[in-house]
Structures are given as C-alpha cells and as structure tokens.
Amino acid sequence: MTEAILLVGGKGTRLRPLTVHTPKPMVPAAGVPFLTHQLARAKAAGVEHIVLATSYLAEVFEPYFGDGSALGLHIEYVTETEPLGTGGAIRNVASRLHSRPDDPVLVFNGDILTGLDIRALVRTHADTGADVSLHLTRVDDPRAYGLVPTDATGRVTAFLEKPQTPEEIVTDQINAGAYVFRRSVIDTIPAGRPVSVERETFPDLLSGGAHLQGMVDSTYWLDLGTPQAFVRGSADLVLGRVPSPAVPGRCGDRLVLPSATVAPDAKLTGGTVVGENARIGEGARISGSTILSGAVIEPGTVITDSLIGAGARIGARSALSGAVIGDGADIGADNELRDGVRVWCEAKLPAGAVRFSSDQ
C-alpha cells in the first residue's frame, strides 16, 4: 500500500470559536499541527502519496505542508465546492489516485487520534481478500455511535444506527474512521453528490454481496472534535500513550518548545505543552494543558486540562480547570474559570470578575 486519502471534514469547525487565527487542524497538538501526526504515521506505515480531501479552509493546509516533501510524502489537495459527506469526498478525489484496480488505498479521518496499527489493517485486508476493511474499536457506551457487528471471522454483517434501547445494543464495536478500500470499489461510489459511507456506501456494498472485513484494534482511540478532547489528545501524545513520529522531543510529563520561557519553580505535568515564545511565570502549576504560542501565564496561576490560545494572557493567581481561552484573550488576576467555560478570542476579563469558591 502506497496511497492514502486523508479526510479533513466539517467537524473541525467545532473548535473554530477558539481559534480564529489558527483553524483547528493547524492548532498544535504536542507541538505540531495535528495533521502532521496523521501524515507522519501514514508515512511510517509505508504510504508515499496522500490526497488531502478538504471541505473547508483548504488555503491553510497547502502553504504549510506544500508538496509533502519535508515529510517524505507526495501530497495533493482537493477541495469540495459543496459538502459531499465522507463517501462523496472519497469519490471526489478518485482521479488523483495512481493505484491499480485491485490495489489497497488507505482512507483515514483527520479528526481521529488513534494508535491503530495501520500495517496490520492492510495485512487483514490482503489476507481476507476484502473489498473494504474497517478499523473497529470497542467503546464502553455505544449509544452515541452507529454499531458494526461482525461474525466469528470478523466479516461485517450490518451497519446499525445509534441504538435507542438496551435491546438494540448488539455489539460494542463502532466504526473508528479508518479504512482500506480496494481501489476499484472507490469508483462505484456515486459522483457529484453527498454520500455517507456508513448510511449508504457500506450498506449498499453489503447488500450487493461485497466482502467488508472488520479489524478490532482498541489500543487507543479519541475523536478530537471538541476542545476538551483535543487537549486530552495532545497530552496523551506527549505522555506517549499514543505513538507519533512527529512529536518534537521525548515523551514525558511535559513538552516545552525551545523558544518558550518557563520559570524554574513552575511545575508542568500531565503532558502539558508550552508553545513557542510562551512565558510561564513563577510558581505556576499547569497539568494536562496546551499553552499555545506567545501566551503569558503569570505567577501563581493554576491551570488544569485547559487550552490557552495564542497570545492570550492569564493573570496572576487565576485558577482554570477544563477551560478554553481564545487567541489574544486577557484574563485578569484572581479569576476562577471552571469546566466547560469558553472565553472568546480577544475578550478581556477584569481582575477578580469570576469566582466559584466562597469569599472566605
């Protein structure tokens, strides 16, 4: 397998309220734009040519990744003029593929962080002679997902909508967002209109007698569509819980980029990332958080599981937990911001304006 399609779809807009200046796929995760990890893992699995299929913000990707040569890849870009869904996006880039009809083509989702063994998925595809092979993962509560049951040999038997009752939960296996297609199968997807792989392409293939093979790999899987998940994924990359050749440094409790400044007595733990030219003040305690470039964290601040936007300032002695702070926002001293709070880009919060604890 030498070719792949990387789908960068509309779900990425869920983080855009934070990142006016840096759209989500380009927000650094463990020190580099998240797509860099996706591309590097594909390269490590033997992929040489990648078509980046985008439905928005295409102008962001090409200036950064160029032709892919810096990553040892050949990258092409195709942008939808209107949303086509996952299946439609795959079909839309078919003309850019160089593979022969029986060759495997990897397709993976730009919003998913996974420890998937890509080579194992390709081997499963080859060994079983499947038309399409799917990465499946198991989840504790599958009610929010469509279900993908398989038989004893791993062959997919159905694609089921989100279960509404306990009786409908016939498996804990869900579609994990990575596939290997036989090249010729891609050409059977209708062109020029929206198509869902789960609701149309895969069910139609099953009903037509095609062989769809599932490979369960539950080593690590996380949908990065929300800011909280994005922060968690970045921390897990730094901690080494999910492998990536693109992490710029050793795995450990923290990743501090070379131009950042961290006070000697500041404590950074839990996979915290400190971006370029950011400054961490004396006595700061930061755990499991991402501090983007140019942000200033003043002395005595405590930050947990939060995302601090580029150029933002967090005032002295403020306490943040599960917070999302937009680019350029200014949080005054002695504020308390708790789980789920989002502060818009460039917003200003006066000192002591928000508290949850008592006045005692």
PASENU-648064 format. One line per field, with one value per residue (C-alpha): x, y, z; residue number from 0; residue in three letters. Coordinates in pm, whole numbers, plus 50000, padded with zeros to 5 digits. Layout:
X: X:...
Y: Y:...
Z: Z:...
resi: NUM:...
resn: ALA:...
This chain:
X: 50000:50148:49844:49606:49321:49313:48966:48955:48584:48342:48357:48676:48471:48375:48697:48693:48531:48859:49095:49008:49373:49465:49189:49155:49358:49651:49627:49942:49888:50203:50395:50295:49970:49759:49755:50134:50087:49839:50070:50378:50202:50086:50442:50574:50323:50458:50233:50406:50123:49841:49545:49421:49044:48914:48573:48688:48997:49196:49406:49552:49697:49889:50105:50209:50257:50337:50405:50478:50847:50950:50766:50891:50550:50385:50072:49795:49494:49131:48868:48495:48288:47998:47983:47986:47992:48258:48172:48135:48471:48642:48486:48571:48947:48945:49100:49411:49487:49752:49669:49562:49207:49299:49546:49464:49401:49409:49138:49150:48980:49159:48964:49062:49367:49439:49708:49588:49847:49796:50012:49801:49485:49643:49752:49399:49268:49511:49475:49095:49059:48813:48667:48681:48842:48739:48914:48668:48707:48514:48353:48200:47883:47799:47468:47621:47754:47641:47719:47918:47856:48081:48071:48324:48567:48548:48331:48093:47729:47546:47567:47319:47204:47259:47078:46776:46705:46923:46794:46937:47291:47400:47772:48015:48202:48191:48341:48671:48718:49000:48951:49136:48944:49008:49082:48807:48544:48602:48482:48145:48060:47821:47999:47893:47655:47670:47727:47764:47986:47802:47446:47484:47817:47881:47520:47489:47810:47685:47351:47535:47740:48069:48314:48358:48606:48635:48956:48912:49201:49123:49472:49381:49101:48982:48759:48922:48613:48583:48839:48847:48921:49184:49366:49343:49482:49773:49861:49840:50077:50329:50284:50345:50005:49960:50265:50359:50690:50609:50630:50923:51102:51096:50774:50721:50526:50582:50688:50838:50930:51277:51174:50936:51035:50941:51021:51247:50989:50691:50555:50438:50284:50034:50156:50141:50265:50414:50428:50680:50754:50507:50605:50524:50560:50693:50501:50261:50112:49996:49868:49744:49707:49809:49957:49978:50243:50302:50066:50163:50087:50154:50289:50086:49838:49692:49575:49433:49312:49276:49356:49511:49504:49790:49887:49641:49729:49624:49659:49835:49675:49393:49266:49143:49005:48870:48871:48911:49067:49064:49357:49456:49212:49314:49209:49270:49427:49238:48972:48832:48717:48576:48491:48329:48390:48495:48634:48617:48922:49044:48794:48902:48801:48875:49063:48851:48547:48454:48469:48320:48469:48345:48475:48630
Y: 50000:50332:50562:50720:50969:51194:51338:51678:51742:51995:51853:52051:52370:52270:52424:52735:52965:52933:52955:53247:53284:52915:52683:52355:52117:52358:52407:52248:51912:51804:52085:52047:52083:51776:51670:51636:51338:51182:51230:51106:50788:50716:50766:50528:50266:50281:50544:50761:50952:51125:51314:51564:51594:51911:52071:52396:52608:52441:52756:52681:52339:52377:52673:52476:52122:52212:51911:51699:51651:51773:51471:51234:51233:51348:51542:51664:51875:51853:52092:52033:52314:52191:51936:51581:51366:51104:50881:51174:51314:50981:50960:51323:51257:50929:51088:51179:50819:50624:50276:49983:49844:49573:49783:49888:50255:50373:50622:50791:51073:51393:51432:51098:51029:50659:50408:50188:49953:50063:49785:49528:49670:49644:49283:49197:49343:49140:48815:48815:48937:49202:49475:49716:49665:49878:49968:49896:49992:49896:50158:50128:50312:50269:50460:50767:50569:50351:49984:49748:49380:49112:48733:48491:48555:48934:48981:49276:49169:49502:49875:49976:50324:50460:50224:50368:50079:49827:49551:49731:49726:49405:49489:49740:49771:50101:50240:50401:50609:50431:50203:50018:50020:49808:50082:49971:49998:50373:50416:50257:50545:50790:51105:51465:51438:51389:51028:50881:50574:50440:50508:50443:50314:50034:49911:49910:49711:49459:49418:49363:49079:49263:49149:49405:49298:49443:49456:49539:49743:49916:50028:50400:50596:50952:51180:51523:51718:51913:52140:51917:51609:51800:51893:51534:51402:51645:51545:51175:51226:51393:51121:50853:50691:50709:50686:50951:51003:51374:51461:51709:51567:51291:51166:51266:51488:51800:51934:52284:52421:52579:52946:52923:53054:52863:52990:52749:52682:52637:52282:52131:51783:51553:51601:51980:52153:52504:52660:52886:53217:53142:53252:53064:53266:53179:52926:52837:52488:52351:51998:51827:52155:52312:52661:52798:53027:53365:53304:53451:53267:53496:53390:53169:53055:52703:52554:52203:52030:52359:52510:52858:53033:53201:53533:53501:53622:53451:53683:53607:53361:53271:52912:52741:52389:52249:52597:52710:53054:53210:53362:53701:53689:53867:53704:53933:53824:53621:53473:53119:52956:52605:52312:52397:52773:52926:53275:53427:53548:53896:53910:54086:53967:54210:54100:53901:53907:53536:53313:52982:52943:53125:53462:53311
Z: 50000:49893:49863:50110:50131:50438:50502:50669:50708:50851:51204:51255:51284:51637:51764:51547:51807:51995:51704:51484:51387:51380:51246:51427:51207:51240:51617:51759:51927:52108:51943:51575:51379:51444:51079:51099:51332:51088:50792:50979:51096:50741:50615:50881:50760:50404:50244:49984:49815:50006:49869:50126:50078:50239:50268:50426:50495:50218:50186:50530:50452:50127:50237:50545:50410:50049:49830:50139:50060:50407:50547:50278:50110:49790:49892:49662:49761:49652:49790:49770:49626:49842:50127:49991:50305:50372:50077:49840:49948:49881:49534:49465:49480:49285:48977:49178:49276:49089:49218:49003:49042:49294:49493:49852:49933:50294:50392:50730:50917:51011:51337:51490:51707:51719:51798:51511:51364:51003:50862:51049:50891:50547:50618:50730:50405:50196:50391:50379:50021:50137:49921:50215:50555:50851:51173:51454:51817:52128:52350:52695:52597:52227:52239:52075:51780:51493:51561:51338:51428:51279:51258:51407:51120:51155:50848:50885:50895:50929:50992:51260:51354:51705:51944:52123:52363:52552:52324:52020:52163:51993:51999:52148:51817:51630:51313:51415:51099:50912:50612:50340:50009:49706:49452:49214:49490:49517:49159:49248:49486:49315:49199:49233:49528:49908:50012:50363:50384:50690:50576:50203:50071:50318:50346:49965:49933:50189:50015:49687:49834:49880:50146:50425:50691:51039:51240:51607:51746:52075:52170:52167:52001:52051:51845:51868:51766:52092:52262:52571:52362:52166:52485:52609:52281:52283:52639:52552:52260:52493:52757:52493:52532:52156:51928:51675:51493:51473:51845:51858:52159:52414:52562:52922:53160:52956:52619:52616:52274:52259:52240:52539:52883:53199:53549:53742:54011:53774:53769:53439:53447:53278:52921:52925:52610:52612:52266:52101:52275:52555:52908:53227:53545:53887:54093:53812:53826:53492:53433:53117:52929:52598:52608:52254:52111:52272:52565:52902:53224:53518:53859:54090:53827:53842:53509:53462:53143:52959:52621:52625:52288:52108:52262:52550:52900:53223:53520:53845:54088:53849:53855:53538:53501:53174:53024:52663:52628:52282:52098:52240:52533:52852:53180:53476:53803:54066:53837:53868:53544:53567:53341:53011:53012:52681:52655:52308:52118:52221:52510:52830:53177:53464:53773:54017:53788:53812:54119:54222:54569:54877:54984:55293
resi: 0:1:2:3:4:5:6:7:8:9:10:11:12:13:14:15:16:17:18:19:20:21:22:23:24:25:26:27:28:29:30:31:32:33:34:35:36:37:38:39:40:41:42:43:44:45:46:47:48:49:50:51:52:53:54:55:56:57:58:59:60:61:62:63:64:65:66:67:68:69:70:71:72:73:74:75:76:77:78:79:80:81:82:83:84:85:86:87:88:89:90:91:92:93:94:95:96:97:98:99:100:101:102:103:104:105:106:107:108:109:110:111:112:113:114:115:116:117:118:119:120:121:122:123:124:125:126:127:128:129:130:131:132:133:134:135:136:137:138:139:140:141:142:143:144:145:146:147:148:149:150:151:152:153:154:155:156:157:158:159:160:161:162:163:164:165:166:167:168:169:170:171:172:173:174:175:176:177:178:179:180:181:182:183:184:185:186:187:188:189:190:191:192:193:194:195:196:197:198:199:200:201:202:203:204:205:206:207:208:209:210:211:212:213:214:215:216:217:218:219:220:221:222:223:224:225:226:227:228:229:230:231:232:233:234:235:236:237:238:239:240:241:242:243:244:245:246:247:248:249:250:251:252:253:254:255:256:257:258:259:260:261:262:263:264:265:266:267:268:269:270:271:272:273:274:275:276:277:278:279:280:281:282:283:284:285:286:287:288:289:290:291:292:293:294:295:296:297:298:299:300:301:302:303:304:305:306:307:308:309:310:311:312:313:314:315:316:317:318:319:320:321:322:323:324:325:326:327:328:329:330:331:332:333:334:335:336:337:338:339:340:341:342:343:344:345:346:347:348:349:350:351:352:353:354:355:356:357:358:359
resn: MET:THR:GLU:ALA:ILE:LEU:LEU:VAL:GLY:GLY:LYS:GLY:THR:ARG:LEU:ARG:PRO:LEU:THR:VAL:HIS:THR:PRO:LYS:PRO:MET:VAL:PRO:ALA:ALA:GLY:VAL:PRO:PHE:LEU:THR:HIS:GLN:LEU:ALA:ARG:ALA:LYS:ALA:ALA:GLY:VAL:GLU:HIS:ILE:VAL:LEU:ALA:THR:SER:TYR:LEU:ALA:GLU:VAL:PHE:GLU:PRO:TYR:PHE:GLY:ASP:GLY:SER:ALA:LEU:GLY:LEU:HIS:ILE:GLU:TYR:VAL:THR:GLU:THR:GLU:PRO:LEU:GLY:THR:GLY:GLY:ALA:ILE:ARG:ASN:VAL:ALA:SER:ARG:LEU:HIS:SER:ARG:PRO:ASP:ASP:PRO:VAL:LEU:VAL:PHE:ASN:GLY:ASP:ILE:LEU:THR:GLY:LEU:ASP:ILE:ARG:ALA:LEU:VAL:ARG:THR:HIS:ALA:ASP:THR:GLY:ALA:ASP:VAL:SER:LEU:HIS:LEU:THR:ARG:VAL:ASP:ASP:PRO:ARG:ALA:TYR:GLY:LEU:VAL:PRO:THR:ASP:ALA:THR:GLY:ARG:VAL:THR:ALA:PHE:LEU:GLU:LYS:PRO:GLN:THR:PRO:GLU:GLU:ILE:VAL:THR:ASP:GLN:ILE:ASN:ALA:GLY:ALA:TYR:VAL:PHE:ARG:ARG:SER:VAL:ILE:ASP:THR:ILE:PRO:ALA:GLY:ARG:PRO:VAL:SER:VAL:GLU:ARG:GLU:THR:PHE:PRO:ASP:LEU:LEU:SER:GLY:GLY:ALA:HIS:LEU:GLN:GLY:MET:VAL:ASP:SER:THR:TYR:TRP:LEU:ASP:LEU:GLY:THR:PRO:GLN:ALA:PHE:VAL:ARG:GLY:SER:ALA:ASP:LEU:VAL:LEU:GLY:ARG:VAL:PRO:SER:PRO:ALA:VAL:PRO:GLY:ARG:CYS:GLY:ASP:ARG:LEU:VAL:LEU:PRO:SER:ALA:THR:VAL:ALA:PRO:ASP:ALA:LYS:LEU:THR:GLY:GLY:THR:VAL:VAL:GLY:GLU:ASN:ALA:ARG:ILE:GLY:GLU:GLY:ALA:ARG:ILE:SER:GLY:SER:THR:ILE:LEU:SER:GLY:ALA:VAL:ILE:GLU:PRO:GLY:THR:VAL:ILE:THR:ASP:SER:LEU:ILE:GLY:ALA:GLY:ALA:ARG:ILE:GLY:ALA:ARG:SER:ALA:LEU:SER:GLY:ALA:VAL:ILE:GLY:ASP:GLY:ALA:ASP:ILE:GLY:ALA:ASP:ASN:GLU:LEU:ARG:ASP:GLY:VAL:ARG:VAL:TRP:CYS:GLU:ALA:LYS:LEU:PRO:ALA:GLY:ALA:VAL:ARG:PHE:SER:SER:ASP:GLN
